[in-house]
Amino acid sequence: MQRATLEVADVIRAAADTFFNAGHKWITWMHVKVIRAILACRTPALGAHLDRCSQCEHQVISFNSCRNRHCPKCQANARNRWLEARQRDLLPVPYAHVVFTLPHQFGPLALRNKQALFDLLFRASAQTLLEVARDPRRLGGEIGFFAVLHTWNQKLLFHPHVHCVVPAGGLAADHSRWIPARRRFFLPKDVLAEVFRGKFLDGLEVLYAGGELDLSGALQSLANPKLFAALIRSVYSKDWVVYCKPPFRGAEHALRYLGSYTHRIAISNYRLTELRDGKITFRWRDSAHGNQQRLMTIPAEEFLRRFLLHVLPPGFVRIRYFGFFAHRRRTTLVPLCFALLARTTGSVVPMARPVWQCPLCGGAMIVIERLSRLQTLLRSPPAGQAKEGEKAL
């Protein structure tokens, strides 16, 4: 894939000074760390490495990446490594995609309490799937799945939701057989939404009663138990959104499908189209009108504000595993699933081409030497390689 002509780093360079001088009180060291990482990514500031083609011996010097999980440039290799690791767990069954969305009324509370609310979102959605799937009236089996947190919508606004990918079936209670889901139906979304609502609100009330929520600033009114109870009643009276797509065939399809979700960030460089007069224009997909591609133009400072809304707490795990895919159970239950499905090994998914390919023959490039920042500044790239610094490991 060719380099994007416009990058998030360009927007940062154009608007960061004005943005930070505005004195936003919610900015923390984590936001500053993300900004610095994106600016340094694939520049001499992080050093470089010398690559050699595994086929034609062509050599190229490339700048290192920052490896920050919020950086638009650093996700392709991380995604490929994740996909490769997941190949051995692919079950030869259809897979379902279920999405649990947090009501917008909880947006300000979640922004102030990311760690607590995101953990609760994961826990409530996972418990919902496991409980409804065990119900003999639904599937009557023990399921496994992995879940990925996203916190944005197409306009970069705060919109926390969890994507879950689930093999459409499960183990019987005594682990003696595999129970397949119906071909065009996995679990009833209305039931999932109702159970999810109850579990999330119960968990939220426990956090509130234990004094574990930050209710400072604009949320100070919620410190009044009556006003907090009124918020709970208002969201309980509404229908919660749970999306449940009919199972699609094939584990390979499922993994490729999730590959586009697992390491996605709020916006990629390829969605940016123009930076002019202090305003940035980007593409967004209008799901309300047949997923039409549209353009949005906003001030660069507003773009940075929206982008930084999605910085995760330090150490927060955004891809989690549950049921028979949980780390402590995977080694025993996944082989059992394969045995019950009359398979001994997982499906082999053809991996994407190497992210860094030889510009001459297309072969995979291999690192043969690493260069420090000082070495990078002292050592000029080979002739004709002035712009060959765009790849990182």
Phi, psi and omega in degrees: 000134180288157179294140176293142181285338179229138185231160175302324178301325178295321178294320179298314180298325183281331191232355187298317182300312179297319182297311183287331177290344179289346174073042177296121185287342183274353180291132179239178178297333178294321178295318179296320179298318179296315180300313180297320180296315181296320180293325182275344187301126177059043172232168179301342182300333183255010182081189185209181174213151179261124180251149176230137180293136181287352183245309187252001177071009177296139183244144181216138173266129182232141177286149180284157177265165181277338181063017176285134186289353177260000183277131181295338185271347195253014188261339186297312180293320178298319178296315181297321177295320179295316180298319180296320179293330184275349183304318185290346181261001183291122177267143183281061181221165172296158179236146179248151178243118181237134182237126176253126185245136178279130178305144185297338179298337181268004182304305180300322180293321180291323178297323181280336185229057186302310183301310184292314184287323178291319175300318180294322178299314176300311186295315182293319180292320180294314179298325179297310180298315182296318183290313181294322180294327179288340182298124180300338178282346181254269178254319180075030182219169177265121185256171173222150181193165170238152186231145182232130179272131167239147182238013187228163166247186186294339180266009180073011178280160184288121186207076184292131176202159182240127175267126178242132175245123192231127168304132185281074180162180181195175178277141172297159185304325180268008178060028183266344183203164176262131180256111181280148173280162176297150190301316184254016187204133179252287178222147183292123184292329179295320177293317178301316181296318182294315181292319179299315178303312181297316183291320181293315182293323176299316179294323180294320179294326177295317178298319181294313181296329181273004179067029184265004181253138174277111183245035180275173177064229183294345181266006186301329181296332181289350174294341174284116183305327181292320179288324176295317178297325178294322176297316179299316180296321183294321180280333179292330182284352182257157175282130178271151187265119170232121180263131180224104181279142176304144182305137175256153188282138169093127178294325179300317177299318181299316183291318177296321180299314181286337178302334179278352181251324193299315185244026176285145174249182188304320179206143177265159178299332185286349176271350179277133184243328184201139174234110185209137176054039178076013180234146180244137177248133179220158179276145172216154184260122183270094183292338180285347181227058174067029179058035177294143177279127179231166179249142176231134178241125180222160175301145182300325178296321177293323177300314179296321178301312180295319181298317183284347174301336190258012173289127184275157176299153179304132176075004183290132181267116186260354173239118185230157187235140187222167178065223181283359171267354179301144188303321184283349183241346187300319187294335180259320187276327179294313174302325177296319178299317178298319181297316180292334179267014177061037177229146180252341179223160179286163176291147178261121182263122175300118183283158177295162177300154179307142180297322181249109183244153178298130179290347182264313185240351180086003179288164180288137178269139183239136179288128178241347179201140177251139185241133176288175179299317180295316178299323180296319181290328182276339186251116181283144176296158176303158181306134179083004184249024184301334182245017182270042182244029190263354184255148176217160180278000000 
